[in-house]
């Protein structure tokens, strides 16, 4: 099955929206179940929804031809473990930091994922994509550092929130490369490969974290179950985001998908404004325009590839 070139765009928009909702809910519940608990619910409570999606794809497309190999499970493990680390670091960064700023820090991932995609998967970067990545990254950093004097900017660059956020971006970049490598290794049917990889990754992540809790944090599972409503909501939105990311990245080079996903920064502004009554300054407005430009550039470049 060969998808039309533009299909990855609405899929990425959907994934970005679902991820923004999930991140906001995880931040809300983090005080009650901790960073590791908020990380765990993203994976464990998403499994039923991801499995239902795979069952639907299986029904619609028939039995896929899957090629399981040691390479597939190596890519899958890299993606799953890196995603756990990235999620935990992101939530750690959100402790004491603005929701939008953390989103901006994490989105430095686009530079890192472009490099990792080139090194590990051999995905070439054309001049338009490199320029779009540079413009988009400059825009998100501008959004972070407006209203700061020179000394405050320097201190912010080395603050725990910034360091955790950028490190989270690096971990997510590795997970992106791992999951795309797994999807490619599994099947030429992009929908089936992406759907099954989501399920297997979340099973692996749940097993890994459950084992950790059983040994080191025995009371945490009880607190998680007490917050089952929030946990199910995080799981559902997280599954939607994962399905969207996996599918989009199976269709399109990961640098394109992740650059277009900078739209999530704008979505985080909507969330922050709704809850914190934030407003855009003129410099922030210009940064938003630049961000939109980078999204348009990578989209148009994809259309002519």
C-alpha positions in Angstrom: 0.0 0.0 0.0 1.5 3.3 -1.1 -0.1 6.4 0.6 -0.6 9.7 -1.1 2.1 12.2 -0.2 0.0 14.6 1.8 -1.7 12.0 4.1 1.0 12.4 6.8 0.0 16.1 7.3 -3.5 15.6 8.9 -2.1 12.6 10.7 0.6 14.7 12.3 -1.8 17.4 13.2 -4.0 14.9 14.9 -1.0 13.4 16.8 0.2 16.9 17.9 -3.2 17.7 19.3 -3.5 14.4 21.2 0.0 14.8 22.6 -0.7 18.3 23.8 -3.8 17.1 25.7 -1.9 14.1 27.1 1.1 16.2 28.3 -1.2 18.7 30.0 -3.1 16.0 31.8 0.2 14.2 32.9 1.4 17.5 34.3 -1.8 17.9 36.2 -1.7 14.5 37.8 2.1 14.4 38.4 1.7 15.9 41.9 -0.4 12.9 43.0 1.4 10.0 41.4 4.9 11.4 40.8 7.0 11.6 37.7 7.4 7.8 37.2 3.7 7.2 37.8 2.7 9.9 35.3 5.2 8.3 32.8 3.8 4.8 33.4 0.1 5.7 32.7 1.0 7.0 29.3 2.0 3.5 28.3 0.0 1.0 30.4 -3.4 2.6 29.9 -2.8 3.1 26.2 -2.5 -0.6 25.4 -6.3 -1.4 25.0 -6.7 1.6 22.7 -3.6 0.7 20.6 -4.7 -2.9 20.4 -8.2 -1.9 19.2 -6.5 0.2 16.5 -4.4 -2.8 15.4 -7.4 -5.0 15.3 -9.2 -2.5 13.1 -6.3 -2.2 10.7 -6.0 -6.0 10.6 -9.7 -6.3 9.8 -9.6 -3.7 7.0 -6.4 -4.7 5.3 -6.2 -8.4 6.0 -3.4 -10.4 7.5 -0.1 -8.4 7.0 3.1 -10.0 5.9 5.4 -9.3 8.9 9.1 -10.0 9.2 10.2 -10.3 12.8 13.9 -10.2 13.2 16.6 -9.4 15.8 17.0 -6.1 14.1 13.3 -5.3 14.5 13.4 -6.0 18.3 16.7 -4.0 18.6 15.0 -1.0 17.0 11.9 -1.5 19.1 13.8 -1.7 22.4 15.8 1.4 21.5 12.6 3.3 20.8 10.7 2.0 23.8 13.4 2.7 26.4 14.3 6.1 24.9 10.6 7.1 25.0 10.4 6.2 28.7 13.5 8.3 29.5 12.2 11.2 27.3 8.8 11.2 29.0 10.3 11.2 32.5 12.7 14.0 31.7 9.9 16.1 30.1 7.7 15.7 33.2 10.7 16.5 35.4 11.3 19.7 33.4 7.6 20.7 33.9 8.2 20.8 37.7 8.5 24.6 38.2 8.6 25.5 34.5 5.9 26.9 32.2 4.1 24.3 30.1 4.8 26.2 26.9 8.5 26.7 27.6 9.0 23.0 28.3 7.3 22.2 25.1 9.7 24.5 23.3 12.7 23.0 24.9 11.6 19.5 24.0 11.0 20.6 20.4 14.8 21.1 20.0 14.3 17.5 19.2 13.9 18.4 15.6 17.6 19.3 15.2 18.6 16.1 17.0 16.2 13.8 15.1 17.4 15.1 11.8 21.0 14.2 12.7 20.0 10.8 14.2 17.8 10.1 11.1 20.8 10.8 8.8 23.3 8.8 10.9 21.1 5.7 11.7 18.6 5.5 8.8 20.5 7.3 6.0 17.6 9.8 5.5 19.0 12.7 3.5 18.5 16.3 4.4 17.9 18.7 1.6 18.6 22.4 1.8 14.9 23.4 2.3 14.6 20.9 5.2 17.8 22.1 6.8 16.6 25.7 6.5 13.1 24.9 7.9 14.7 23.1 10.8 16.9 26.1 11.6 14.0 28.6 11.4 11.7 26.5 13.5 14.3 25.9 16.2 15.2 29.6 16.3 11.5 30.4 16.7 10.9 28.1 19.6 14.0 29.4 21.4 12.7 32.9 20.8 9.4 32.0 22.4 11.3 30.7 25.4 13.6 33.7 26.0 11.5 36.8 25.4 11.2 39.2 28.3 14.6 38.0 29.6 17.7 40.1 30.1 21.1 38.8 29.0 22.1 37.4 32.4 18.7 35.7 32.9 18.9 34.1 29.5 22.3 32.6 30.4 21.0 31.3 33.7 18.0 29.8 31.9 20.2 28.0 29.4 21.9 26.1 32.2 18.8 25.8 34.5 17.5 22.3 35.4 14.3 22.9 33.5 16.2 23.7 30.3 18.6 20.9 30.7 15.9 18.4 31.4 13.9 19.7 28.5 16.7 19.5 25.9 17.8 16.1 27.2 14.2 15.0 26.8 14.3 16.1 23.2 17.4 14.0 22.7 15.7 11.0 24.1 12.6 11.5 22.0 14.8 11.9 18.9 16.4 8.5 19.6 13.0 7.0 20.2 11.7 8.4 16.9 14.6 6.8 15.0 14.2 3.5 16.9 10.5 3.3 16.1 10.9 4.2 12.5 13.6 1.7 12.1 11.4 -1.0 13.7 8.4 -0.1 11.4 10.6 -0.3 8.3 12.1 -3.6 9.4 8.7 -5.2 10.1 6.6 -4.8 7.0 6.1 -2.8 3.8 2.5 -2.3 4.9 3.0 1.0 6.8 -0.4 1.0 8.6 -0.1 -2.6 9.9 3.6 -2.2 10.9 3.0 1.1 12.7 -0.1 -0.2 14.5 1.6 -3.4 15.7 4.8 -1.6 16.7 2.7 0.8 18.9 1.2 -2.2 20.8 4.5 -4.1 21.2 6.3 -1.0 22.4 3.7 -0.2 25.0 3.7 -3.8 26.2 7.5 -3.7 26.6 7.4 -0.3 28.4 4.6 -1.5 30.7 6.5 -4.7 31.6 9.8 -2.8 32.2 8.2 -0.1 34.4 6.0 -2.6 36.3 9.0 -4.6 37.2 10.7 -1.5 38.5 7.7 -0.6 40.6 7.4 -4.1 42.1 11.0 -3.8 43.3 11.5 -0.2 44.1 8.1 1.6 44.4 5.6 -0.9 45.7 3.0 1.6 46.8 2.9 3.5 43.5 0.5 1.2 41.7 -2.1 1.7 44.3 -1.9 5.5 43.9 -2.1 5.1 40.1 -5.3 3.0 40.4 -6.9 5.5 42.7 -6.5 8.0 39.8 -7.9 5.7 37.2 -10.1 8.3 35.4 -7.1 10.5 34.7 -5.0 7.5 33.8 -7.5 6.2 31.3 -7.7 9.7 29.7 -3.9 9.9 29.5 -3.8 6.4 28.0 -6.5 7.2 25.3 -4.9 10.5 24.2 -1.4 8.9 24.4 -2.5 6.0 22.2 -4.0 8.4 19.7 -0.7 10.4 19.6 1.5 7.3 19.3 -0.7 5.8 16.5 -0.5 9.2 14.7 3.3 9.5 15.1 4.1 6.0 14.1 1.8 6.1 11.0 3.1 9.5 9.9 6.7 8.5 10.3 6.1 5.3 8.3 5.0 7.4 5.4 7.3 10.4 5.6 10.9 11.1 6.6 11.1 11.8 10.3 12.7 15.2 10.0 9.6 16.4 8.0 7.2 14.9 10.5 8.9 16.3 13.5 9.4 19.8 12.0 5.8 20.0 11.0 5.0 18.8 14.6 6.3 22.2 15.8 2.7 23.2 15.5 2.4 21.6 18.9 4.1 24.7 20.4 1.2 26.8 19.2 -1.3 24.3 20.6 0.5 24.5 24.0 0.0 28.3 23.9 -3.7 27.7 23.6 -3.6 25.4 26.6 -1.5 27.9 28.6 -3.7 30.8 27.6 -6.8 28.9 28.6 -5.5 28.2 32.1 -2.9 30.9 32.7 -4.3 33.8 30.7 -1.0 34.3 28.8 -0.7 36.8 25.9 1.6 37.1 23.0 4.2 39.9 22.9 5.2 41.4 19.5 8.5 39.3 19.5 6.5 36.2 20.4 4.1 36.9 17.5 7.0 37.1 15.1 8.3 33.8 16.5 4.9 32.2 15.8 5.0 33.5 12.2 8.5 32.1 11.8 7.3 28.8 13.3 4.4 28.7 10.8 6.9 29.4 8.0 9.1 26.5 8.9 6.0 24.2 8.9 5.0 25.5 5.5 8.5 25.0 4.1 8.8 21.4 5.2 5.3 20.6 3.9 6.0 22.1 0.5 9.3 20.4 0.2 7.6 17.1 1.0 5.2 17.7 -1.8 7.9 17.9 -4.5 10.1 15.1 -3.2 
